[in-house]
Amino acid sequence: MEEALLKRWRLILGGNEADGTGVSLSAEESRVDAALNALYDSDRKGGLSGSTPKVSRWLGDIREFFPQTVVQVIQKDAIKRLNLTSLLTEKEMLESVVPDVHLVATLMSLSRVIPEKNKAIAREVVRKVVDELMKKLSSPMQQAVTGALNRSSRRRNPRYNEIDWKTTIEKNLRNYQPEYKTIIPEVRIGFGRKRRALKDIVLCLDQSGSMGASVVYSGIFGSVLASIPSVQTRMVVFDTSVVDLTDDLQDPVDLLFGVQLGGGTDIDRALGYCQTVITRPADTVLVLVTDLCEGGNEREMRKKMISLVQSGVQLIVLLALNDDGAPFYDKENAQFLAELGVSAFACTPDKFPDLMAAALAKQDIGMWLSKNMQ
């Protein structure tokens, strides 16, 4: 046991003269050591040298040596530390990587420079991640949103074409008449305004480079929300310009490839556009995903925030929508929002469905935060 622990330390320390372990590695352990050295001791030992074949072999090695969760961390470190981003436009590299959210964000930022012959492979990489996330996140979001809307919109004695027959039958089981083999519907349950969306949701996403993973998750949730008939969902992305991607919500892969990560940030312009598409302020939830680092007119941005809140829009500001921990953000703008009664906070993907349910039911988001974001 002690020898195994020493070997782990030897691999962590990298075999420098001062590592102090005094242990030797087997041939297999030496391969693991070489794979780690190529990344974490790259300055001293030559690293991966930017060669696609060499990087691809290295990716194969780390997949052999480590579980997928560790591979994803190592890949992320490699792209950041060794500047391997440009290699992700090449076929051999795309076929070697293990897909994850951060890789998708990197491919989104490269979407305009990936050669046409390799775009199909890049889309397949993105599709794998999207499909996995849809399986994981779709059902909780649909259940949370439809449950919240059903509870808030249920009405008694509806018109015939608005009757919720399943709930009505359950409520009237005690009125079953054996001689007639039927139920007398003493109480009828239905849903008002069933012919139109009960709520409008606008997802407004900052597509600056630091928001990559948040944009991926937001795109997935946007596609799920767009599939729910009782809400009308709009997707808006922005940097220094604003692009409405609502028409791409049916296919999250198309949606993500429509995002161009990087560039500046003009929240004021984005909020101005959102104001033009909001037609029912009291029935609208606007989710602004941004670090609040405004590159445009900050004074006008704050005015628009005030205007939106006063009009009845439920404004939710997410500093991040990912699992990456505490994000960097503009604290002065966050404080301004707090004084306006709007909480600005980071949210993990697993909490987002419940957050949306609370917002659609017009619950106090501050109270929701105190219960769910300990």
DAZIHU-V934095 format. One record per backbone hydrogen bond with DSSP energy under -1.0 kcal/mol. CO is the residue of the C=O (numbers start at 1). NH is the residue of the N-H. Records with the same first field share a line. If there is no record, write none. Layout:
CO->NH  NH
//
This chain:
1->5
2->6
3->7
4->8
5->9
6->10
7->11
8->12
9->13
10->14
16->19
26->30
27->31
28->32
29->33
30->34
31->35
32->36
33->37
34->38
36->40
37->41
41->45
42->46
48->51
51->55
52->56
53->57
54->58
55->59
56->60
57->61
58->62
59->63
60->64
61->65
62->66
67->71
68->72
69->73
70->74
71->75
72->76
73->77
74->78
75->79
76->80
77->81
78->82
84->87
85->88
86->89
87->90
90->94
91->95
93->96  97
100->104
101->105
102->106
103->107
104->108
105->109
106->110
110->113  114
115->118
118->122
119->123
120->124
121->125
122->126
123->127
124->128
125->129
126->130
127->131
128->132
129->133
130->134
131->135
132->136
133->137
134->138
137->141
138->142
139->143
140->144
141->145
142->146
143->147
144->148
145->149
146->150
147->151
148->152
149->153
150->154
153->192
155->190
159->162
160->163
162->191
163->165
164->168
165->169
166->170
167->171
168->172
172->175
173->176
175->184
177->181  182
182->177
184->186
188->157
189->164
190->155
193->196
199->232
200->285
201->234
202->287
203->236
204->289
205->238
207->262
208->211
209->212
211->215
212->216
213->217
214->218
215->219
216->220
217->221
218->222
219->223
220->224
221->225
222->226
224->227
225->228
228->231
230->198  199
232->201
234->203
235->245
236->205
237->243
238->207
239->266
241->239
243->237
245->248
246->249
248->251
251->255
252->256
253->257
256->259
265->295
266->270
267->271
268->272
269->273
270->274
271->275
272->276
274->278
280->283
281->284
283->200
284->314
285->202
286->316
287->204
288->318
289->206
291->330
292->294
296->298
297->301
298->302
299->303
300->304
301->305
302->306
303->307
304->308
305->309
306->310
307->311
308->313
309->312
314->286
316->288
317->345
318->290
320->347
330->334
331->335
332->336
333->337
334->338
335->339
336->340
337->342
338->341
343->317
345->319
348->351  352
351->355
352->356
353->357
354->358
355->359
356->360
357->361
358->363
359->362
364->368
365->369
366->370
367->371
368->372
369->373
//
